[in-house]
Amino acid sequence: MPVSLKDLPKNRPSMTSSPSSVAVGIDIGGTDIKAGLVGCDQSILERRVIPTEASGGPNHVISRVVELSNDFKQIAVRRGARLAGVGIGAPGSIRAARGAVVSPPNLPGWTEVALVDPVSKAVGVPVTLDNDANAAVVGEFWCGAGRGTRDMAMLTLGTGIGGGVVLNGALWRGRHENAGELGHKIVIPEGRVCKCGQRGCLEAYASASTTAQRAAELVAGGRKSSLCEIVGRGDTLTSKHVCSAARAGDALAREVWEETCRLLAVACVNLQHTLNLERIILAGGMSAAGDDLLRPVREHFGRQMWADIGDRPEIVLAELGNDAGFVGAAYLALKHAGVAVGAATGGR
Amino acid sequence: MPVSLKDLPKNRPSMTSSPSSVAVGIDIGGTDIKAGLVGCDQSILERRVIPTEASGGPNHVISRVVELSNDFKQIAVRRGARLAGVGIGAPGSIRAARGAVVSPPNLPGWTEVALVDPVSKAVGVPVTLDNDANAAVVGEFWCGAGRGTRDMAMLTLGTGIGGGVVLNGALWRGRHENAGELGHKIVIPEGRVCKCGQRGCLEAYASASTTAQRAAELVAGGRKSSLCEIVGRGDTLTSKHVCSAARAGDALAREVWEETCRLLAVACVNLQHTLNLERIILAGGMSAAGDDLLRPVREHFGRQMWADIGDRPEIVLAELGNDAGFVGAAYLALKHAGVAVGAATGGR
């Protein structure tokens, strides 16, 4: 019997028999390429992380993707499984019609880079391409914290805040394929300037980096805090510092951390009034804070949202960590190939 | 050829030949019952408005609904059309399983009142029941400002702010059937107390009544304004007063009106980042302000939202006015009966 994703120890492939159909999932990041061979039964047969070597340019990165895919293809063959395709999640805007990625923020110098055609030609299977944030949402939906739901959203709290919405079991893309930009919902009109150019975005307050930045500004403004020591020795403040100091009772850190959690809760309230979801998942680097994040977000949600208990979504932490992207990319490849996938029914 | 809704003069039934299938649409309000006989081809064959006489109690109101429905049924028979059903839009929460409405705010003394069974028994056709706000959204979607879209939202600006979301051509109800509560999205965290108990809801700032209320508070606070005259002679300020005074250049009124439009634009920006819609409709009493509402909302949207033009929804005014509710209720009845409806494909 295949081992399910949740039971599998990290970074160790399962040694069990294979599912009939499998797909390669590839998650291209600025630093690493995370990849895996994923079965239609939600099992991960093989998992690998290699450096992106983005400085080598697009063609070099494509050759690394091809090499990984061909390795996985051989593994699939050895196991007697049918390789349904390769799914790629990439940062930046996707031009689906041209199978290309446009100006990914973490891959400097990439303007428009076609990925689908060269990989498909070199590997000999269909290739699907999607945004890395979409892939991660679909991954959690299929195999992680979203399992068993039909209607959910995810907030990915990293340098920025990514997001995604699954409705009726499928990623909701919207009219211009630009839905789920949940980090750019305005939570404080005319508030802090966001990197996107808007003012008052959730991302301008409650991402890992802007949480740290708000604390750093208060420290620079002369407020007393245990964080002054970290800044004093020349280290850059992180959201982890803020969270730890808040837990230890530092007043400045608590104020900043509570504000982050309060505004994340506002975003959850607004999602709920708009879409009435089953579940909202907090993911990304900052979700490693665990209960220190989850508890106050839930509390602020409870204080701000209507009291009617039946109406509330579960607010939970993501489960797949760095696997979410390649698992979701593989899922989209399986769906694209018309393979019946285990448990969840979504994606498109 | 049937006359389409948009070409039809108000309050005059068309005298043309009938569509094959028709439904009665009933919109129960606190003051009036608005009703019509609507064809599957989007034509209104007959339209009627009678006082609700809510003080007579639930049974009296039900008898009025039955009487109206039977009148319309006879008209359908005379015209040789098949009456597919009766659709009712009612205020308050709907208990779909029991065909009942619960504690409608505009019908004092109604606790849980079953509507589906008594009307269905007395009229002899299937009866569908939905929230009046949902019915209005579906009405505009099918025959009004939403025609031709698949993905849209509507903000109904009245005493409160109602709303609704149509995705993939169907009303999005969500997990607990409570989606589309767009008036209770929080736009100013910890802001003004809303009637719903939350703080900082859109409805607490930008409904017709809260717009007037914010102006009244500034007048009461001693600010100079042409509105002081209206208050001075004992009249109650309305959003219409505020809009007119703003147009005439009154500084206080402009400030209040701009704030309303700015926060409506924030709500539109947030809807767009979440769902990436084709169109957002401004409806309800305050939409009678026309361009005085539409222009500044669009301007504030343009100033606050990403500049990428291809990503923007059309922001438009509703077209059906008071007809939207009964048209949408009839649409839901037609869909329920499995009748193929003209043009739009949505609802469920």
Contacts between the chains, C-beta under 8 A, distances in Angstrom:
chain1	res1	chain2	res2	distance
A	150	B	175	8.0
A	151	B	174	6.5
A	151	B	175	5.5
A	165	B	274	6.6
A	165	B	275	7.4
A	167	B	167	6.6
A	167	B	172	7.2
A	172	B	167	7.2
A	172	B	275	6.8
A	173	B	276	7.1
A	174	B	151	6.4
A	174	B	275	5.5
A	174	B	276	2.4
A	174	B	277	6.7
A	175	B	150	8.0
A	175	B	151	5.5
A	175	B	276	5.1
A	175	B	277	6.1
A	175	B	278	4.7
A	175	B	313	7.4
A	176	B	276	5.5
A	176	B	310	5.8
A	176	B	311	5.0
A	177	B	276	7.1
A	178	B	276	4.7
A	178	B	311	5.4
A	179	B	273	7.9
A	179	B	274	6.6
A	179	B	275	5.3
A	179	B	276	3.8
A	180	B	274	7.1
A	180	B	276	8.0
A	181	B	273	4.2
A	181	B	274	7.7
A	182	B	273	6.8
A	182	B	274	6.5
A	184	B	273	4.9
A	184	B	306	7.5
A	185	B	269	7.6
A	185	B	270	4.4
A	185	B	273	5.2
A	185	B	274	6.6
A	186	B	187	8.0
A	186	B	266	5.2
A	186	B	269	5.7
A	186	B	270	6.0
A	186	B	304	6.6
A	187	B	186	8.0
A	187	B	189	6.5
A	188	B	189	7.0
A	189	B	187	6.6
A	189	B	188	7.1
A	189	B	262	6.8
A	189	B	263	6.8
A	189	B	266	5.2
A	189	B	304	7.7
A	196	B	306	6.4
A	197	B	306	6.5
A	197	B	307	7.0
A	198	B	269	7.6
A	198	B	304	6.2
A	198	B	305	7.0
A	198	B	306	6.7
A	199	B	304	7.2
A	262	B	189	6.8
A	263	B	189	6.8
A	266	B	186	5.2
A	266	B	189	5.2
A	269	B	185	7.6
A	269	B	186	5.7
A	269	B	198	7.5
A	270	B	185	4.4
A	270	B	186	6.0
A	270	B	270	6.5
A	271	B	274	6.9
A	273	B	179	7.9
A	273	B	181	4.2
A	273	B	182	6.8
A	273	B	184	4.9
A	273	B	185	5.2
A	274	B	165	6.6
A	274	B	179	6.5
A	274	B	180	7.1
A	274	B	181	7.7
A	274	B	182	6.6
A	274	B	185	6.6
A	274	B	271	6.9
A	274	B	274	6.1
A	274	B	275	7.5
A	275	B	165	7.4
A	275	B	172	6.8
A	275	B	174	5.5
A	275	B	179	5.3
A	275	B	274	7.5
A	276	B	173	7.1
A	276	B	174	2.4
A	276	B	175	5.1
A	276	B	176	5.5
A	276	B	177	7.1
A	276	B	178	4.7
A	276	B	179	3.8
A	276	B	180	8.0
A	277	B	174	6.7
A	277	B	175	6.0
A	278	B	175	4.7
A	304	B	186	6.6
A	304	B	189	7.7
A	304	B	198	6.1
A	304	B	199	7.2
A	305	B	198	7.0
A	306	B	184	7.4
A	306	B	196	6.4
A	306	B	197	6.5
A	306	B	198	6.7
A	307	B	197	7.0
A	310	B	176	5.8
A	311	B	176	5.0
A	311	B	178	5.4
A	313	B	175	7.4
